Amino acid sequence: MRQAKNPAEWLENVIRYTNPATPPEGKVQATQFLAVRESDNRVVAMIQVRHYFNEYLEKYAGNIGYSTRPGERRKGYAAETLRKTLPFCQGADHL
């Protein structure tokens, strides 16, 4: 997902991905998960679960994409977020 100018734009973009009819051109339906650190309520990582492949995803990216805030990398946030996201993936008929 591209960078947004503000939180409202980001949320609008996330909503577009949730509907199979409205992802941006060349993209696929997806569900976005956030990892928020409880101690300071800061977003430290994000995972996007893509519901199906297009040609690009099949060759280069896959069903799951993730990003960790640069200053929070190598602290286990991506692994923990993925672990918590897998039940969604396992229970989803669309994956």
C-alpha positions in Angstrom: 0.0 0.0 0.0 1.4 3.4 -0.9 2.2 6.0 1.7 -0.7 8.4 2.6 -0.6 12.1 3.3 -2.7 11.8 6.4 -4.5 9.1 8.5 -7.8 9.8 6.8 -6.4 9.1 3.4 -4.7 6.0 4.7 -7.9 4.7 6.2 -9.8 5.4 2.9 -7.2 3.4 1.0 -7.5 0.5 3.5 -11.3 0.5 3.0 -10.9 0.4 -0.8 -8.8 -2.8 -0.4 -11.5 -4.6 1.7 -14.1 -4.5 -1.1 -13.3 -6.9 -4.0 -14.8 -4.3 -6.4 -12.7 -1.3 -5.3 -9.0 -2.0 -4.9 -6.7 0.3 -6.8 -6.0 -0.7 -10.4 -3.6 -3.7 -10.6 -4.1 -4.5 -6.9 -6.3 -7.2 -5.2 -8.7 -7.4 -2.3 -6.8 -7.4 1.0 -7.2 -7.1 4.8 -4.8 -4.9 6.8 -3.7 -5.6 10.3 -1.9 -3.3 12.6 0.5 -4.1 15.5 0.1 -1.5 18.2 2.5 -1.5 21.1 0.4 -1.3 24.3 2.9 0.6 26.4 2.7 3.7 24.2 -0.1 3.0 21.8 2.3 3.3 18.8 1.9 1.4 15.5 5.1 -0.7 15.2 4.1 -3.0 12.3 1.5 -3.7 9.6 0.6 -6.8 7.7 -1.6 -7.0 4.6 -3.2 -10.3 3.8 -4.0 -10.4 0.1 -7.1 -12.5 -0.7 -5.9 -13.9 -4.0 -3.1 -13.6 -6.5 -2.7 -11.5 -9.6 0.3 -12.1 -11.9 2.6 -9.8 -10.1 1.8 -11.2 -6.6 2.2 -14.8 -7.9 5.7 -14.1 -9.3 7.1 -11.6 -6.8 5.2 -10.9 -3.6 2.8 -13.6 -2.3 -0.3 -13.4 -0.2 1.2 -11.6 2.8 3.1 -8.3 2.9 4.4 -6.7 6.0 6.2 -3.6 7.1 7.9 -2.8 10.4 8.7 0.8 11.6 12.4 1.2 10.9 13.3 2.0 14.5 11.4 -1.1 15.7 12.9 -3.7 13.4 14.7 -6.8 14.8 12.5 -6.8 18.0 10.2 -9.6 16.9 7.2 -7.4 16.0 6.8 -8.8 12.5 7.0 -12.4 13.6 4.5 -11.8 16.4 2.1 -9.9 14.1 2.3 -12.7 11.5 1.7 -15.3 14.3 -1.4 -13.5 15.4 -2.6 -13.1 11.7 -2.3 -16.7 10.7 -5.6 -17.8 12.3 -7.4 -15.3 10.0 -5.5 -16.8 7.0 -6.3 -20.4 8.0 -10.0 -19.7 8.5 -10.4 -17.7 5.4 -12.1 -19.4 2.4 -10.7 -16.8 0.0 -7.0 -17.6 0.5 
